[in-house]
C-alpha cells in the first residue's frame, strides 16, 4: 500500500505588524508644594451673641451727648442697639445715615436707637454733628458691651482673618429680651 501523500501544511499566517509605540510624554513640571491654607477664623455663631428670647446683656456707657446711657433706663421701651467699627468711615457712615433717615419708623414704634463703637465720645460727637445724626453714639473703648453681645471677635476682612468689630444690630423688646 502506498502511503498517503503528505498534506501540505497550511500557509503560516503573517504576523500583524508591530504597533508603533506611543510617543513619550513629558512628565508634568514639578511645582512647589502649595503652603497649607491658614485656618479660617472661628465663625461667629448665634451662641456668641444673645439668642432671640434671651435677656439682653445690661449695659451702661457714656454717650457723645454727655449723658450716661443704660439699658435699665429704658425698661418698657424697645431699644435698637447697633455696633459698628469706626466713626466717619464709608460703611459706617452709610449705616449711621440709614438709621438717621429711618428714625421716624423707630420712633413710631416707641423705640430708641443707639450706635456703639470703641471710638471716643469726642470722635462720636464730631461724627454725629458732621452727618446730623439724630441719636446718641455710645463709647465702649474696653469692648465690654461689644463682647457681651458677640460684636467683637474673629472675622474675615478682605479675605484675611482678623479680630475686630462684627457689625451687628439688636432689637431689644420692651421686656428686655
Buried (B, 14 or more C-beta within 10 A) or exposed (E): EEEEEEEEEEEEEEEEEEEEEEEEEEEEEEEEEEEEEEEEBEEBEEEBBBEEEEEBBEBEBBBBBEEEBEBEEBEEBBBBBBBBBBBBEEEBBEBBEEBBEEBEEBEEEEBBBBBBBBBBBEBBBBBBEEBEBEBBBBBBEEBBBBBBBBBBBBBEEEEEEEEBBBBBBBBBBEEBE
